[in-house]
Amino acid sequence: MAFGWGKLGLFAGGVLFGTAGIKILSSKDAKKVYTHSTAAALRAKECVMTTATKIRENADDILADAKQINEKRAAESEIVEDAGN
C-alpha cells in the first residue's frame, strides 16, 4: 500500500496547522479573550442565580399565602358546620 506524497503533504500540513493553532491558543491575546469570556460567564451565572433566588422566594410566599387561605376556609367551614348542628 503506497503512502503517496499527497497524503504525506496533507499530514505535514495538519501537524503544522496544529502546532500553529496551539501557539495561537496559548498566546497572551488568547488568554485575555479567555479571561474576559470567563468573567462574562461568571456574571451571567450570578444573574441567573439572583433570578432563581427571587423566583424561589416568590414561590415560598405564594405557598404560605395559599396555606393561610386554605386554613381560613377550613376554619370557616367548621364554624358553618357547627352552626348547622
Phi, psi and omega in degrees: 000122184274137180281314175083148181290329180295316179292323178296317178296320178296317178297313180298320178296320179295317178296316180297315179296319179296318178296316178295321179298319179295319179295321179293315182293336180258012181285166180297319179295319179296320179299321178295319178296316179299318181296314180294322178295318179295319178298318178296320179296321178294322177295319179296319179299316180298319179296316179296318180294322177297315179296317179297321179295316179298317180297316180297317179297317178296320179296320177297318178297316180297317180297316179297317178296319180296320178296319178297318178300314181294322177295319179296316179296321179295319179295317179295323179294321178295321180295318179295319180293319179295322180290331181283340182276000000 
